[in-house]
């Protein structure tokens, strides 16, 4: 990446975040009377700003600028906004207050960035998904569907899905003649480092329950290390594969067993989801831990 592009994309991220946040905050804060409602308005505006900058910057700069670099820049801008520093306006404050704001900004980015990436996946638009009536839904939507008895999964499935709670961030669902069932469990991560040690156990539970179990990461740099390669594919100290597939938007260049490089539209991820959905209907017993997408 040359210096001109580097300066341009950073400027683009900063300005679009600032503009979007200011516009959305003015809308969200209308009618807010209490400190709590004003805080909620600020958080909502921040979420919308993150989502917009992520999508627009990927469209404008990828693949010239890697997804991980874009994500990193959005993170810096978001933290500046939350801490009310730099070009978002800072008044004289004591050192302790600045430090507390910076810590709050970092925690806010961890939470907000993860939710934004989940929404990015749930909003994937693809003709194959539409033709096969497949959607990727957030965990909150799954909870609502379970409460409304809107799923045609077996009682055993429902018990498992209900008990997993936040073990998975998204779920893959398919509708067949109006009947909707869950066939896949998805973990989304901005980085493969995030809680991956315990997440592999959750994935084993899903595969043992004959669900398609996968993970998607924006920054897959750690997937170049033997420990993580073995965690995904099996080998070393790992007796079996950790997921049916691990999909990285950046950080890797080639396929490595069950580790796949995907584009911004996650085309390969979508193709594998369609394969898994067909296997779930055709003969679910084969959708065990050994199952692997062929395309």
C-alpha positions in Angstrom: 0.0 0.0 0.0 1.5 3.3 -1.1 1.6 6.4 1.2 -1.0 8.3 -0.8 -3.6 5.5 -0.4 -2.7 5.1 3.2 -3.4 8.7 3.9 -6.5 8.8 1.8 -8.2 5.7 3.4 -7.4 6.9 6.9 -8.9 10.3 6.1 -11.9 8.7 4.5 -12.5 6.5 7.6 -12.1 9.4 10.0 -14.3 11.8 8.1 -17.1 9.3 7.3 -17.2 8.1 10.9 -17.4 11.7 12.2 -20.0 12.8 9.7 -22.2 9.7 10.2 -21.9 9.9 14.0 -22.8 13.5 14.1 -25.8 13.1 11.8 -27.1 10.0 13.6 -26.6 11.4 17.1 -28.7 14.5 16.3 -31.5 12.1 15.2 -31.1 9.7 18.1 -30.8 12.4 20.8 -34.1 14.1 20.0 -36.4 13.8 22.9 -33.7 12.4 25.2 -34.1 14.0 28.6 -32.0 11.8 31.0 -28.3 11.1 31.0 -29.2 7.4 30.4 -31.2 8.2 27.3 -28.5 10.5 26.0 -25.9 7.8 26.5 -28.1 5.3 24.6 -28.4 7.8 21.8 -24.6 8.2 21.6 -24.1 4.4 21.6 -26.7 3.9 18.8 -25.0 6.6 16.7 -21.6 5.0 17.3 -22.9 1.6 16.1 -24.4 3.1 13.0 -21.1 4.9 12.2 -19.1 1.8 12.6 -21.4 -0.2 10.3 -21.4 2.5 7.6 -17.6 3.1 7.6 -16.9 -0.7 7.5 -19.1 -1.3 4.4 -18.2 1.9 2.6 -14.4 1.6 3.2 -14.4 -2.1 2.0 -16.3 -1.1 -1.2 -13.9 1.8 -1.8 -10.5 0.4 -0.8 -10.5 -3.4 -0.8 -8.3 -5.2 -1.9 -5.9 -2.3 -2.1 -6.1 -1.9 1.6 -6.5 -5.1 3.7 -9.7 -5.7 5.7 -7.6 -5.8 9.0 -6.0 -2.4 8.3 -9.4 -0.9 7.6 -10.8 -2.4 10.8 -7.8 -1.1 12.8 -8.4 2.4 11.5 -12.1 2.3 12.3 -11.1 1.2 15.8 -8.8 4.2 16.3 -11.5 6.6 15.2 -14.1 5.0 17.4 -11.9 5.1 20.5 -11.2 8.8 19.9 -15.0 9.4 19.6 -15.8 7.5 22.8 -13.0 9.2 24.8 -14.1 12.6 23.4 -10.5 13.3 22.4 -8.7 14.9 19.4 -10.8 16.3 16.6 -14.0 15.3 18.3 -13.3 18.1 20.9 -11.5 17.9 24.2 -11.7 20.3 27.1 -9.2 20.6 29.9 -9.4 17.5 32.0 -7.4 15.9 34.8 -5.2 12.9 33.9 -7.3 10.4 35.8 -10.4 11.3 33.8 -8.6 11.0 30.5 -7.2 7.6 31.4 -10.7 6.4 32.5 -12.2 7.6 29.2 -9.5 5.9 27.2 -10.1 2.6 29.0 -13.8 3.0 28.4 -13.1 3.7 24.8 -11.1 0.5 24.4 -13.8 -1.6 26.0 -16.5 0.1 23.9 -14.5 -0.8 20.7 -14.2 -4.5 21.7 -17.9 -4.7 22.3 -19.1 -2.5 19.4 -16.7 -3.9 16.8 -17.8 -7.5 17.5 -21.5 -6.6 17.1 -20.8 -4.7 13.9 -19.0 -7.7 12.4 -21.9 -9.9 13.3 -24.3 -7.6 11.6 -22.0 -7.5 8.5 -22.3 -11.3 8.2 -26.1 -11.3 8.9 -26.6 -8.8 6.1 -24.8 -10.8 3.4 -26.8 -10.5 0.2 -26.4 -13.4 -2.3 -28.5 -15.0 -5.0 -27.6 -18.5 -3.8 -28.8 -17.7 -0.3 -32.1 -16.3 -1.6 -32.7 -19.3 -4.0 -32.1 -21.7 -1.1 -34.0 -19.5 1.4 -31.0 -19.4 3.7 -30.4 -16.6 6.2 -27.7 -15.9 8.8 -29.5 -14.6 11.9 -28.2 -13.0 15.1 -28.4 -14.9 18.4 -31.1 -12.5 19.6 -33.3 -13.4 16.7 -32.8 -17.1 17.4 -34.0 -16.6 21.0 -37.1 -14.9 19.7 -37.8 -17.7 17.2 -37.4 -20.3 20.0 -39.8 -18.5 22.3 -42.4 -18.3 19.5 -42.0 -22.0 18.6 -41.1 -20.8 15.0 -38.5 -23.6 14.4 -39.2 -27.1 13.1 -36.0 -28.6 14.6 -36.4 -31.6 16.8 -37.0 -31.2 20.5 -33.4 -32.3 21.2 -32.1 -29.6 18.8 -34.2 -26.9 20.6 -32.8 -28.0 24.0 -29.2 -27.7 22.6 -29.8 -24.4 20.9 -31.5 -22.9 24.0 -28.7 -24.0 26.3 -25.8 -22.7 24.2 -26.8 -19.1 24.8 -23.9 -16.9 23.7 -21.7 -19.8 22.6 -22.4 -18.8 19.1 -22.9 -15.3 17.6 -25.0 -16.2 14.5 -27.0 -19.2 13.2 -27.7 -20.4 9.7 -31.4 -21.1 9.1 -33.3 -22.4 6.1 -36.9 -22.3 5.1 -38.5 -25.2 3.2 -42.1 -24.9 2.2 -42.6 -22.3 4.9 -41.0 -24.4 7.7 -37.8 -22.9 9.1 -35.0 -24.9 10.8 -31.5 -24.1 12.1 -28.8 -26.1 10.4 -25.6 -24.2 11.3 -23.9 -22.5 14.2 -21.5 -19.6 13.5 -18.9 -17.9 15.6 -17.7 -14.5 14.4 -14.5 -12.9 15.5 -12.7 -9.7 14.5 -9.5 -11.6 15.4 -8.9 -15.4 15.7 -7.2 -14.7 19.1 -10.5 -13.7 20.7 -11.6 -16.5 23.2 -10.7 -19.2 20.6 -9.5 -21.7 23.3 -13.0 -22.1 24.8 -14.9 -21.5 21.5 -13.5 -24.7 20.0 -15.3 -26.6 22.8 -18.5 -25.0 21.9 -18.0 -25.9 18.2 -17.4 -29.6 19.2 -20.8 -29.5 21.0 -22.5 -28.3 17.8 -20.8 -30.8 15.5 -21.6 -33.6 17.9 -25.2 -32.4 17.6 -25.0 -32.7 13.8 -25.0 -29.0 13.1 -22.7 -27.3 10.6 -20.3 -25.5 12.9 -18.0 -22.7 11.5 -16.1 -19.6 12.5 -15.5 -16.4 10.5 -12.8 -13.9 11.3 -11.9 -10.6 9.9 -8.2 -10.8 10.8 -6.8 -14.4 10.4 -3.2 -13.6 10.9 -2.9 -16.1 13.8 -4.1 -18.8 11.5 -0.6 -19.0 10.1 0.7 -20.4 13.4 0.9 -24.2 13.8 -1.1 -24.2 17.1 -4.1 -22.5 15.4 -3.8 -24.6 12.3 -3.9 -27.7 14.4 -6.8 -26.3 16.4 -8.9 -25.9 13.2 -7.7 -29.0 11.3 -6.8 -31.4 14.1 -3.2 -32.5 14.8 -0.5 -31.7 17.3 -2.2 -31.6 20.7 -5.7 -31.5 19.1 -7.2 -34.9 18.5 -9.8 -33.7 16.0 -10.8 -30.7 13.9 -12.3 -27.8 15.8 -14.7 -26.6 13.2 -16.1 -27.7 9.8 -14.5 -24.6 8.5 -12.7 -21.4 9.5 -13.1 -18.5 7.1 -10.7 -15.5 7.2 -11.2 -12.2 5.3 -7.5 -11.2 5.7 -4.2 -12.4 7.3 -3.9 -15.5 5.1 -3.4 -16.0 1.4 -4.2 -19.6 0.7 -6.5 -22.4 1.8 -5.0 -24.7 4.4 -7.2 -27.7 5.1 -10.4 -26.4 6.7 -9.0 -22.8 6.8 -10.3 -20.7 3.9 -9.6 -17.3 2.5 -12.8 -15.4 1.7 -13.6 -12.2 -0.2 -15.6 -9.3 1.2 -18.8 -10.9 -0.1 -17.9 -14.2 1.6 -18.7 -16.0 -1.6 -17.0 -19.3 -0.6 -18.6 -19.2 2.9 -22.0 -18.8 1.2 -21.3 -21.8 -1.1 -20.3 -24.0 1.8 -23.5 -22.9 3.7 -25.6 -24.0 0.8 -23.8 -27.4 0.7 -24.2 -27.9 4.5 -28.0 -27.0 4.2 -28.4 -29.6 1.5 -26.5 -32.2 3.6 -28.7 -31.4 6.6 -31.8 -32.3 4.7 -30.4 -35.1 2.6 -28.8 -37.1 5.4 -28.1 -35.2 8.5 -26.2 -38.1 10.0 -23.3 -37.4 7.6 -23.1 -33.8 8.9 -20.7 -35.0 11.7 -17.3 -33.6 12.6 -15.7 -35.3 9.6 -18.0 -33.7 7.1 -16.3 -31.2 4.7 -17.6 -29.0 2.0 -16.4 -30.0 -1.4 -16.4 -26.7 -3.3 
